[in-house]
């Protein structure tokens, strides 16, 4: 932590004088915030030098007291230097606690994040947890670059902290992509995740005041991109000799005709194929993101894609309907597919879901509940 100001001042508290003796205190100040320590020493107020923070005179008693004060100042400086060297949180209160040999009773923001992302990890979906890790990176950068600290007490969080954090994300490049900055809605998602973690602290009584009390999330309405029937046909009819592109194209087309998200699609197993009361095959599963049931009829185009992979060795090895591939690689290869098909839209796997809802489902008589699921 880089400290703007650090000082130690000794003073005699005249208002607490007893029998003509004023108790002496050490006042620690870090970045304008103070903490005081009673030194269990007293002095006649008229023999105290306020300007120098020392006892007046050259008598043995004054010299002994001043030497004691020098030792305390030296020890407090050592505490401050130790905290800096170990890259720990440095505040006046922390220095005081270290000097007195007591633990810090307050909870910090990074400790809260660690508790949320590690202890509560089992209750969070893997894809969602990955997003919390991204928010964690922004928070660490904000603390280091904006607040010049390695951590902050939860009790120090306020409305200004949240607003400043929002502005920081808007004006800072992404942790894994220096060429990209977050748009408004992505910024709001990071703030929303921070808010959820703060809510955990509130429920666990680690914090008493909600810094989000006067803050309002502000999402911008966006037009969800989708492929037209002509654009979808271009992709469907395109054949690739490069296996990776053909596989990604097949997965994308399957999603266009089922509305399944990447995670739900890649985790499909033979058990998810069920014959419906109409005699046709349906996909029966559960959405990882919302835990809602998925019930989607297999249109002929999706069935054709499924048949291509029914004996795929890698799919069978994993017990899945499709061979596994990461979402990041899929979206990367979709850029190549868009180029080869002459499609100028920013093609991502999520577009397949909106294409299902907008272009495919309504023209194929898919039940409305399946359409609404595709928009979530």
Secondary structure, DSSP 8 states (H G I E B T S, - for coil): ---S-EEEEEEEEEEEEETTEEEEEEEEEETTEEEEEEEEEEEEGGGEETTTTEE-SSSHHHHHHHHHHHHHHHHHHHHHHHHHHTT----HHHHHHHHHT----S-BHHHHHHIIIIITGGGS-HHHHHHHHHHHHHHHHIIIIIS-SS--BGGG--HHHHHHHHHHHHTSEETTEEEEE--HHHHHHHHHHHHHHHHHHHHTTS-SS-TTTT--------------HHHHHHHHH---SSHHHHHHHHHHHHHHTT---HHHHHT--GGGEEE-TTSSEEEEEE-TTT--EEEEE--HHHHHHHHHTTT-HHHHHTTSSS----HHHHHHHHHHHHHHHT--S---HHHHHHHIIIIIGGGTT--HHHHHHHT-
